[in-house]
C-alpha cells in the first residue's frame, strides 16, 4: 500500500480522535449540541480514515456513508447497528 495513502488515513484518524476529545470537553461543559456535532464528525473522519485505505473518497457525506454500508456493513465486517 502506498505510504501516502497510509499517511492520509492516519491524518484522518487523528482528526477523528481530536474531534472526539472536543466532543467530550463540550459535553462536560454542557454544550450538548456542539458535543453531538463533534461526535458526528469524529465518526465521519474515522470512517474516512478507513475508506482512504481502500482508495475511496467522496465529496459528500452521503457518499462516504453509502460506501461504508455497502463495503463494510453489507459484507458483515461491521454490524448493521454500527451504521
N, CA, C and O atoms as a printed pandas DataFrame, in Angstrom:
     atom_number atom_name residue_name chain_id  residue_number  x_coord  y_coord  z_coord
0              1         N          UNK        A               1    0.850   -1.175    0.000
1              2        CA          UNK        A               1    0.000    0.000    0.000
2              3         C          UNK        A               1    0.896    1.238    0.000
3              4         O          UNK        A               1    1.911    1.284    0.695
4              5         N          UNK        A               2    0.516    2.213   -0.768
5              6        CA          UNK        A               2    1.300    3.437   -0.859
6              7         C          UNK        A               2    1.385    4.124    0.492
7              8         O          UNK        A               2    0.398    4.195    1.224
8              9         N          UNK        A               3    2.549    4.622    0.819
9             10        CA          UNK        A               3    2.712    5.279    2.114
10            11         C          UNK        A               3    1.874    6.550    2.213
11            12         O          UNK        A               3    1.452    6.928    3.306
12            13         N          UNK        A               4    1.629    7.217    1.076
13            14        CA          UNK        A               4    0.811    8.435    1.118
14            15         C          UNK        A               4   -0.634    8.113    1.507
15            16         O          UNK        A               4   -1.286    8.914    2.177
16            17         N          UNK        A               5   -1.130    6.964    1.098
17            18        CA          UNK        A               5   -2.487    6.538    1.470
18            19         C          UNK        A               5   -2.540    6.253    2.962
19            20         O          UNK        A               5   -3.485    6.649    3.644
20            21         N          UNK        A               6   -1.525    5.564    3.466
21            22        CA          UNK        A               6   -1.467    5.250    4.895
22            23         C          UNK        A               6   -1.354    6.539    5.711
23            24         O          UNK        A               6   -2.004    6.677    6.748
24            25         N          UNK        A               7   -0.542    7.470    5.252
25            26        CA          UNK        A               7   -0.401    8.752    5.952
26            27         C          UNK        A               7   -1.717    9.525    5.952
27            28         O          UNK        A               7   -2.079   10.130    6.961
28            29         N          UNK        A               8   -2.432    9.509    4.833
29            30        CA          UNK        A               8   -3.743   10.166    4.767
30            31         C          UNK        A               8   -4.698    9.531    5.762
31            32         O          UNK        A               8   -5.421   10.235    6.467
32            33         N          UNK        A               9   -4.708    8.217    5.823
33            34        CA          UNK        A               9   -5.565    7.514    6.762
34            35         C          UNK        A               9   -5.216    7.881    8.200
35            36         O          UNK        A               9   -6.108    8.131    9.010
36            37         N          UNK        A              10   -3.942    7.915    8.517
37            38        CA          UNK        A              10   -3.504    8.288    9.870
38            39         C          UNK        A              10   -3.917    9.713   10.212
39            40         O          UNK        A              10   -4.358    9.990   11.328
40            41         N          UNK        A              11   -3.772   10.610    9.250
41            42        CA          UNK        A              11   -4.168   12.007    9.457
42            43         C          UNK        A              11   -5.669   12.104    9.753
43            44         O          UNK        A              11   -6.083   12.813   10.670
44            45         N          UNK        A              12   -6.463   11.397    8.979
45            46        CA          UNK        A              12   -7.917   11.428    9.191
46            47         C          UNK        A              12   -8.292   10.799   10.530
47            48         O          UNK        A              12   -9.199   11.277   11.211
48            49         N          UNK        A              13   -7.595    9.729   10.906
49            50        CA          UNK        A              13   -7.865    9.098   12.193
50            51         C          UNK        A              13   -7.502   10.049   13.338
51            52         O          UNK        A              13   -8.235   10.140   14.323
52            53         N          UNK        A              14   -6.393   10.744   13.215
53            54        CA          UNK        A              14   -6.012   11.725   14.241
54            55         C          UNK        A              14   -7.049   12.829   14.335
55            56         O          UNK        A              14   -7.354   13.297   15.431
56            57         N          UNK        A              15   -7.593   13.251   13.207
57            58        CA          UNK        A              15   -8.662   14.245   13.203
58            59         C          UNK        A              15   -9.880   13.700   13.943
59            60         O          UNK        A              15  -10.529   14.430   14.692
60            61         N          UNK        A              16  -10.188   12.438   13.738
61            62        CA          UNK        A              16  -11.314   11.807   14.441
62            63         C          UNK        A              16  -11.086   11.825   15.948
63            64         O          UNK        A              16  -11.999   12.135   16.713
64            65         N          UNK        A              17   -9.880   11.495   16.371
65            66        CA          UNK        A              17   -9.538   11.487   17.797
66            67         C          UNK        A              17   -9.666   12.895   18.389
67            68         O          UNK        A              17  -10.196   13.062   19.488
68            69         N          UNK        A              18   -9.185   13.891   17.669
69            70        CA          UNK        A              18   -9.276   15.274   18.136
70            71         C          UNK        A              18  -10.730   15.721   18.259
71            72         O          UNK        A              18  -11.098   16.393   19.222
72            73         N          UNK        A              19  -11.555   15.346   17.279
73            74        CA          UNK        A              19  -12.971   15.695   17.342
74            75         C          UNK        A              19  -13.655   15.006   18.518
75            76         O          UNK        A              19  -14.522   15.597   19.162
76            77         N          UNK        A              20  -13.277   13.780   18.801
77            78        CA          UNK        A              20  -13.857   13.060   19.935
78            79         C          UNK        A              20  -13.495   13.734   21.254
79            80         O          UNK        A              20  -14.338   13.866   22.141
80            81         N          UNK        A              21  -12.261   14.152   21.379
81            82        CA          UNK        A              21  -11.854   14.857   22.605
82            83         C          UNK        A              21  -12.608   16.176   22.748
83            84         O          UNK        A              21  -13.034   16.534   23.846
84            85         N          UNK        A              22  -12.770   16.889   21.653
85            86        CA          UNK        A              22  -13.542   18.129   21.694
86            87         C          UNK        A              22  -14.987   17.846   22.094
87            88         O          UNK        A              22  -15.578   18.606   22.861
88            89         N          UNK        A              23  -15.555   16.765   21.582
89            90        CA          UNK        A              23  -16.926   16.381   21.947
90            91         C          UNK        A              23  -17.024   16.131   23.449
91            92         O          UNK        A              23  -17.983   16.557   24.092
92            93         N          UNK        A              24  -16.035   15.444   24.004
93            94        CA          UNK        A              24  -16.025   15.174   25.447
94            95         C          UNK        A              24  -15.961   16.472   26.245
95            96         O          UNK        A              24  -16.680   16.642   27.230
96            97         N          UNK        A              25  -15.103   17.379   25.815
97            98        CA          UNK        A              25  -14.992   18.668   26.502
98            99         C          UNK        A              25  -16.300   19.447   26.401
99           100         O          UNK        A              25  -16.766   20.015   27.389
100          101         N          UNK        A              26  -16.886   19.474   25.217
101          102        CA          UNK        A              26  -18.169   20.167   25.033
102          103         C          UNK        A              26  -19.239   19.577   25.936
103          104         O          UNK        A              26  -20.016   20.309   26.550
104          105         N          UNK        A              27  -19.277   18.269   26.015
105          106        CA          UNK        A              27  -20.268   17.580   26.839
106          107         C          UNK        A              27  -20.098   17.961   28.320
107          108         O          UNK        A              27  -21.071   18.275   29.006
108          109         N          UNK        A              28  -18.859   17.927   28.791
109          110        CA          UNK        A              28  -18.584   18.282   30.200
110          111         C          UNK        A              28  -19.000   19.707   30.523
111          112         O          UNK        A              28  -19.384   20.013   31.652
112          113         N          UNK        A              29  -18.919   20.580   29.514
113          114        CA          UNK        A              29  -19.287   21.984   29.709
114          115         C          UNK        A              29  -20.779   22.237   29.467
115          116         O          UNK        A              29  -21.234   23.379   29.539
116          117         N          UNK        A              30  -21.529   21.185   29.184
117          118        CA          UNK        A              30  -22.967   21.338   28.954
118          119         C          UNK        A              30  -23.312   21.848   27.573
119          120         O          UNK        A              30  -24.443   22.272   27.334
120          121         N          UNK        A              31  -22.365   21.815   26.665
121          122        CA          UNK        A              31  -22.588   22.280   25.295
122          123         C          UNK        A              31  -22.984   21.066   24.454
123          124         O          UNK        A              31  -22.193   20.550   23.665
124          125         N          UNK        A              32  -24.218   20.627   24.643
125          126        CA          UNK        A              32  -24.657   19.349   24.107
126          127         C          UNK        A              32  -24.786   19.321   22.581
127          128         O          UNK        A              32  -24.436   18.325   21.948
128          129         N          UNK        A              33  -25.282   20.398   21.994
129          130        CA          UNK        A              33  -25.379   20.434   20.527
130          131         C          UNK        A              33  -23.991   20.345   19.893
131          132         O          UNK        A              33  -23.798   19.633   18.908
132          133         N          UNK        A              34  -23.038   21.063   20.456
133          134        CA          UNK        A              34  -21.670   21.009   19.935
134          135         C          UNK        A              34  -21.050   19.640   20.169
135          136         O          UNK        A              34  -20.284   19.150   19.339
136          137         N          UNK        A              35  -21.383   19.016   21.311
137          138        CA          UNK        A              35  -20.866   17.675   21.598
138          139         C          UNK        A              35  -21.375   16.677   20.562
139          140         O          UNK        A              35  -20.619   15.828   20.090
140          141         N          UNK        A              36  -22.650   16.780   20.211
141          142        CA          UNK        A              36  -23.219   15.890   19.194
142          143         C          UNK        A              36  -22.553   16.147   17.843
143          144         O          UNK        A              36  -22.216   15.209   17.121
144          145         N          UNK        A              37  -22.368   17.412   17.509
145          146        CA          UNK        A              37  -21.735   17.768   16.240
146          147         C          UNK        A              37  -20.316   17.204   16.150
147          148         O          UNK        A              37  -19.961   16.591   15.144
148          149         N          UNK        A              38  -19.512   17.402   17.176
149          150        CA          UNK        A              38  -18.136   16.900   17.169
150          151         C          UNK        A              38  -18.103   15.378   17.194
151          152         O          UNK        A              38  -17.207   14.771   16.608
152          153         N          UNK        A              39  -19.075   14.751   17.869
153          154        CA          UNK        A              39  -19.155   13.281   17.873
154          155         C          UNK        A              39  -19.414   12.766   16.467
155          156         O          UNK        A              39  -18.778   11.812   16.017
156          157         N          UNK        A              40  -20.360   13.410   15.772
157          158        CA          UNK        A              40  -20.661   13.022   14.391
158          159         C          UNK        A              40  -19.395   13.112   13.541
159          160         O          UNK        A              40  -19.066   12.179   12.809
160          161         N          UNK        A              41  -18.686   14.238   13.640
161          162        CA          UNK        A              41  -17.503   14.418   12.810
162          163         C          UNK        A              41  -16.380   13.470   13.212
163          164         O          UNK        A              41  -15.569   13.085   12.369
164          165         N          UNK        A              42  -16.321   13.093   14.469
165          166        CA          UNK        A              42  -15.344   12.095   14.887
166          167         C          UNK        A              42  -15.594   10.772   14.165
167          168         O          UNK        A              42  -14.668   10.161   13.631
168          169         N          UNK        A              43  -16.833   10.344   14.155
169          170        CA          UNK        A              43  -17.200    9.100   13.469
170          171         C          UNK        A              43  -16.960    9.238   11.969
171          172         O          UNK        A              43  -16.416    8.333   11.337
172          173         N          UNK        A              44  -17.363   10.361   11.410
173          174        CA          UNK        A              44  -17.209   10.588    9.977
174          175         C          UNK        A              44  -15.737   10.501    9.551
175          176         O          UNK        A              44  -15.406    9.848    8.561
176          177         N          UNK        A              45  -14.862   11.167   10.310
177          178        CA          UNK        A              45  -13.444   11.150    9.944
178          179         C          UNK        A              45  -12.817    9.771   10.181
179          180         O          UNK        A              45  -11.895    9.378    9.467
180          181         N          UNK        A              46  -13.307    9.052   11.166
181          182        CA          UNK        A              46  -12.815    7.681   11.378
182          183         C          UNK        A              46  -13.187    6.795   10.190
183          184         O          UNK        A              46  -12.380    5.984    9.736
184          185         N          UNK        A              47  -14.409    6.956    9.693
185          186        CA          UNK        A              47  -14.827    6.190    8.519
186          187         C          UNK        A              47  -14.009    6.607    7.295
187          188         O          UNK        A              47  -13.621    5.759    6.492
188          189         N          UNK        A              48  -13.748    7.897    7.150
189          190        CA          UNK        A              48  -12.923    8.360    6.029
190          191         C          UNK        A              48  -11.500    7.833    6.127
191          192         O          UNK        A              48  -10.861    7.582    5.105
192          193         N          UNK        A              49  -10.995    7.661    7.351
193          194        CA          UNK        A              49   -9.663    7.062    7.535
194          195         C          UNK        A              49   -9.666    5.639    7.004
195          196         O          UNK        A              49   -8.722    5.206    6.343
196          197         N          UNK        A              50  -10.735    4.919    7.298
197          198        CA          UNK        A              50  -10.870    3.538    6.825
198          199         C          UNK        A              50  -11.008    3.481    5.305
199          200         O          UNK        A              50  -10.328    2.696    4.646
200          201         N          UNK        A              51  -11.881    4.307    4.756
201          202        CA          UNK        A              51  -12.117    4.251    3.312
202          203         C          UNK        A              51  -10.901    4.735    2.509
203          204         O          UNK        A              51  -10.729    4.356    1.351
204          205         N          UNK        A              52  -10.066    5.569    3.124
205          206        CA          UNK        A              52   -8.838    6.008    2.447
206          207         C          UNK        A              52   -7.954    4.807    2.130
207          208         O          UNK        A              52   -7.292    4.770    1.093
208          209         N          UNK        A              53   -7.948    3.833    3.024
209          210        CA          UNK        A              53   -7.137    2.630    2.805
210          211         C          UNK        A              53   -7.630    1.821    1.612
211          212         O          UNK        A              53   -6.882    1.035    1.031
212          213         N          UNK        A              54   -8.906    2.023    1.250
213          214        CA          UNK        A              54   -9.477    1.385    0.057
214          215         C          UNK        A              54   -9.263    2.241   -1.196
215          216         O          UNK        A              54   -9.570    1.813   -2.308
216          217         N          UNK        A              55   -8.737    3.446   -1.003
217          218        CA          UNK        A              55   -8.574    4.359   -2.126
218          219         C          UNK        A              55   -9.868    5.056   -2.495
219          220         O          UNK        A              55  -10.008    5.557   -3.611
220          221         N          UNK        A              56  -10.827    5.092   -1.559
221          222        CA          UNK        A              56  -12.125    5.705   -1.836
222          223         C          UNK        A              56  -12.268    6.997   -1.062
223          224         O          UNK        A              56  -11.846    7.096    0.089
224          225         N          UNK        A              57  -12.873    7.998   -1.710
225          226        CA          UNK        A              57  -13.275    9.232   -1.047
226          227         C          UNK        A              57  -14.469    9.793   -1.803
227          228         O          UNK        A              57  -14.721    9.436   -2.954
228          229         N          UNK        A              58  -15.183   10.659   -1.150
229          230        CA          UNK        A              58  -16.344   11.299   -1.763
230          231         C          UNK        A              58  -16.439   12.711   -1.229
231          232         O          UNK        A              58  -16.057   12.982   -0.090
232          233         N          UNK        A              59  -16.944   13.601   -2.047
233          234        CA          UNK        A              59  -17.151   14.982   -1.632
234          235         C          UNK        A              59  -18.396   15.174   -0.791
235          236         O          UNK        A              59  -18.636   16.259   -0.261
236          237         N          UNK        A              60  -19.188   14.119   -0.669
237          238        CA          UNK        A              60  -20.442   14.213    0.087
238          239         C          UNK        A              60  -20.441   13.205    1.226
239          240         O          UNK        A              60  -19.921   12.096    1.101
240          241         N          UNK        A              61  -21.025   13.610    2.316
241          242        CA          UNK        A              61  -21.150   12.701    3.455
242          243         C          UNK        A              61  -21.944   11.463    3.065
243          244         O          UNK        A              61  -21.607   10.351    3.473
244          245         N          UNK        A              62  -22.986   11.650    2.283
245          246        CA          UNK        A              62  -23.826   10.516    1.886
246          247         C          UNK        A              62  -23.032    9.490    1.077
247          248         O          UNK        A              62  -23.302    8.293    1.166
248          249         N          UNK        A              63  -22.063    9.945    0.294
249          250        CA          UNK        A              63  -21.234    9.031   -0.482
250          251         C          UNK        A              63  -20.351    8.177    0.407
251          252         O          UNK        A              63  -20.188    6.981    0.166
252          253         N          UNK        A              64  -19.779    8.793    1.439
253          254        CA          UNK        A              64  -18.946    8.063    2.395
254          255         C          UNK        A              64  -19.786    7.045    3.149
255          256         O          UNK        A              64  -19.385    5.891    3.296
256          257         N          UNK        A              65  -20.942    7.466    3.624
257          258        CA          UNK        A              65  -21.828    6.588    4.391
258          259         C          UNK        A              65  -22.299    5.426    3.528
259          260         O          UNK        A              65  -22.316    4.282    3.982
260          261         N          UNK        A              66  -22.678    5.709    2.297
261          262        CA          UNK        A              66  -23.140    4.668    1.378
262          263         C          UNK        A              66  -22.040    3.642    1.113
263          264         O          UNK        A              66  -22.290    2.436    1.139
264          265         N          UNK        A              67  -20.830    4.122    0.861
265          266        CA          UNK        A              67  -19.702    3.225    0.607
266          267         C          UNK        A              67  -19.413    2.362    1.832
267          268         O          UNK        A              67  -19.178    1.160    1.706
268          269         N          UNK        A              68  -19.430    2.968    3.004
269          270        CA          UNK        A              68  -19.199    2.227    4.240
270          271         C          UNK        A              68  -20.252    1.133    4.417
271          272         O          UNK        A              68  -19.922   -0.008    4.739
272          273         N          UNK        A              69  -21.506    1.484    4.206
273          274        CA          UNK        A              69  -22.576    0.493    4.352
274          275         C          UNK        A              69  -22.425   -0.650    3.351
275          276         O          UNK        A              69  -22.567   -1.820    3.705
276          277         N          UNK        A              70  -22.139   -0.300    2.107
277          278        CA          UNK        A              70  -22.015   -1.309    1.054
278          279         C          UNK        A              70  -20.793   -2.200    1.257
279          280         O          UNK        A              70  -20.864   -3.415    1.068
280          281         N          UNK        A              71  -19.687   -1.598    1.638
281          282        CA          UNK        A              71  -18.426   -2.329    1.708
282          283         C          UNK        A              71  -18.201   -3.028    3.044
283          284         O          UNK        A              71  -17.637   -4.121    3.087
284          285         N          UNK        A              72  -18.627   -2.417    4.105
285          286        CA          UNK        A              72  -18.291   -2.948    5.427
286          287         C          UNK        A              72  -19.477   -3.534    6.190
287          288         O          UNK        A              72  -19.340   -4.547    6.875
288          289         N          UNK        A              73  -20.633   -2.900    6.070
289          290        CA          UNK        A              73  -21.803   -3.413    6.802
290          291         C          UNK        A              73  -22.423   -4.584    6.047
291          292         O          UNK        A              73  -22.665   -5.645    6.622
292          293         N          UNK        A              74  -22.674   -4.388    4.770
293          294        CA          UNK        A              74  -23.300   -5.448    3.974
294          295         C          UNK        A              74  -22.438   -6.711    3.942
295          296         O          UNK        A              74  -22.968   -7.822    3.911
296          297         N          UNK        A              75  -21.127   -6.548    3.950
297          298        CA          UNK        A              75  -20.213   -7.685    3.916
298          299         C          UNK        A              75  -19.998   -8.311    5.292
299          300         O          UNK        A              75  -19.291   -9.311    5.419
300          301         N          UNK        A              76  -20.608   -7.722    6.321
301          302        CA          UNK        A              76  -20.541   -8.291    7.668
302          303         C          UNK        A              76  -19.290   -7.935    8.461
303          304         O          UNK        A              76  -19.055   -8.510    9.523
304          305         N          UNK        A              77  -18.493   -7.010    7.971
305          306        CA          UNK        A              77  -17.282   -6.599    8.683
306          307         C          UNK        A              77  -17.661   -5.784    9.918
307          308         O          UNK        A              77  -17.061   -5.930   10.983
308          309         N          UNK        A              78  -18.670   -4.924    9.755
309          310        CA          UNK        A              78  -19.254   -4.191   10.868
310          311         C          UNK        A              78  -20.705   -4.595   10.996
311          312         O          UNK        A              78  -21.369   -4.871    9.997
312          313         N          UNK        A              79  -21.198   -4.631   12.215
313          314        CA          UNK        A              79  -22.602   -4.966   12.469
314          315         C          UNK        A              79  -23.503   -3.843   11.944
315          316         O          UNK        A              79  -23.104   -2.679   11.915
316          317         N          UNK        A              80  -24.697   -4.199   11.536
317          318        CA          UNK        A              80  -25.647   -3.226   10.994
318          319         C          UNK        A              80  -25.930   -2.105   11.998
319          320         O          UNK        A              80  -26.174   -0.964   11.606
320          321         N          UNK        A              81  -25.895   -2.432   13.284
321          322        CA          UNK        A              81  -26.154   -1.409   14.305
322          323         C          UNK        A              81  -25.095   -0.303   14.277
323          324         O          UNK        A              81  -25.352    0.811   14.733
324          325         N          UNK        A              82  -23.908   -0.607   13.744
325          326        CA          UNK        A              82  -22.847    0.391   13.620
326          327         C          UNK        A              82  -23.253    1.478   12.639
327          328         O          UNK        A              82  -22.929    2.651   12.827
328          329         N          UNK        A              83  -23.951    1.087   11.610
329          330        CA          UNK        A              83  -24.358    2.027   10.572
330          331         C          UNK        A              83  -25.411    2.975   11.101
331          332         O          UNK        A              83  -25.882    3.846   10.369
